[in-house]
């Protein structure tokens, strides 16, 4: 069962949900940027400068969180996202390497 913030445990992470999260180019861009950043990098949602409304941005990060890609923590009046590298590498070996080898530009909307 996901924790109080909606983060699934390692055992609950499913490949179909991960693929669904990656199906959107904006979410692929977020994961791509976090995958090449140093481990434990935390970024606010706004720092990705995605061309969408705040509500849509919240939706995209909820999808990534519920898939198990990111862990979000409250940082005052915003939330920071950190890629769950170790969990993803354990559950889906090679996935982050594949993502790192692919370029994901921010699509214009």
C-alpha positions as CSV (number, residue, x, y, z in Angstrom):
1,X,0.0,0.0,0.0
2,X,1.4,3.4,-0.9
3,X,2.5,5.6,2.0
4,X,0.6,8.7,3.2
5,X,2.1,10.8,0.4
6,X,1.2,8.3,-2.3
7,X,4.7,6.8,-2.8
8,X,4.4,3.0,-3.7
9,X,6.8,0.6,-2.0
10,X,9.4,-1.2,-4.1
11,X,7.2,-4.3,-4.2
12,X,4.2,-2.3,-5.5
13,X,6.0,-0.7,-8.4
14,X,4.7,-2.1,-11.7
15,X,6.2,-2.0,-15.2
16,X,2.9,-1.1,-16.9
17,X,2.5,1.9,-14.5
18,X,6.1,3.0,-15.1
19,X,5.6,2.8,-18.9
20,X,2.3,4.8,-18.6
21,X,4.2,7.5,-16.7
22,X,6.9,7.6,-19.4
23,X,4.2,7.8,-22.2
24,X,4.0,11.6,-21.8
25,X,6.9,13.7,-23.3
26,X,6.8,16.2,-20.4
27,X,7.1,13.4,-17.8
28,X,9.9,11.8,-19.9
29,X,11.7,15.1,-19.8
30,X,11.4,15.4,-16.0
31,X,12.7,11.8,-15.5
32,X,15.5,12.4,-18.1
33,X,16.7,15.5,-16.3
34,X,16.6,13.8,-12.9
35,X,18.3,10.7,-14.2
36,X,21.4,12.6,-15.3
37,X,21.6,14.8,-12.2
38,X,23.7,13.8,-9.2
39,X,22.1,11.2,-6.8
40,X,19.7,12.7,-4.3
41,X,19.2,15.9,-6.4
42,X,16.0,17.5,-5.3
43,X,14.1,19.9,-7.6
44,X,10.9,21.8,-7.3
45,X,8.3,21.2,-9.9
46,X,8.5,24.8,-11.2
47,X,12.3,24.4,-11.8
48,X,11.7,22.2,-14.9
49,X,9.9,25.2,-16.6
50,X,7.4,23.0,-18.3
51,X,4.9,24.9,-20.6
52,X,1.8,23.9,-18.7
53,X,-0.5,25.3,-16.0
54,X,0.2,24.7,-12.3
55,X,-2.7,22.3,-12.1
56,X,-1.3,20.2,-15.1
57,X,2.1,20.3,-13.6
58,X,0.7,18.9,-10.3
59,X,-1.0,16.2,-12.3
60,X,2.2,15.1,-14.1
61,X,4.1,14.9,-10.8
62,X,1.3,12.9,-9.2
63,X,1.6,10.4,-12.0
64,X,5.4,10.2,-11.6
65,X,5.0,9.9,-7.8
66,X,2.3,7.2,-7.9
67,X,4.4,5.2,-10.5
68,X,7.3,5.2,-8.1
69,X,9.7,7.3,-10.2
70,X,10.0,10.2,-7.7
71,X,9.7,10.9,-4.0
72,X,8.2,14.2,-3.2
73,X,8.8,16.1,0.0
74,X,7.3,19.4,1.3
75,X,9.7,22.3,1.2
76,X,7.8,25.2,2.8
77,X,5.3,26.4,0.2
78,X,6.5,24.0,-2.6
79,X,7.3,20.4,-3.1
80,X,10.7,19.0,-4.2
81,X,11.0,15.9,-6.3
82,X,13.9,13.4,-6.1
83,X,14.4,10.4,-8.4
84,X,14.2,7.1,-6.7
85,X,17.3,5.8,-8.4
86,X,18.1,2.9,-6.1
87,X,14.6,1.6,-6.1
88,X,14.2,1.8,-9.9
89,X,17.6,0.2,-10.5
90,X,16.6,-2.7,-8.2
91,X,13.2,-3.2,-9.6
92,X,13.9,-2.4,-13.3
93,X,17.6,-2.9,-14.0
94,X,18.8,-0.9,-17.0
95,X,15.8,1.4,-17.3
96,X,17.5,4.5,-16.0
97,X,20.5,3.7,-18.3
98,X,18.2,3.6,-21.3
99,X,16.5,6.9,-20.2
100,X,20.0,8.5,-19.7
101,X,21.0,7.5,-23.3
102,X,17.9,9.3,-24.7
103,X,17.5,13.0,-25.2
104,X,14.3,14.5,-24.0
105,X,13.7,18.1,-24.9
106,X,10.8,20.0,-23.4
107,X,8.0,19.8,-26.0
108,X,6.2,23.0,-26.7
109,X,2.5,22.9,-26.2
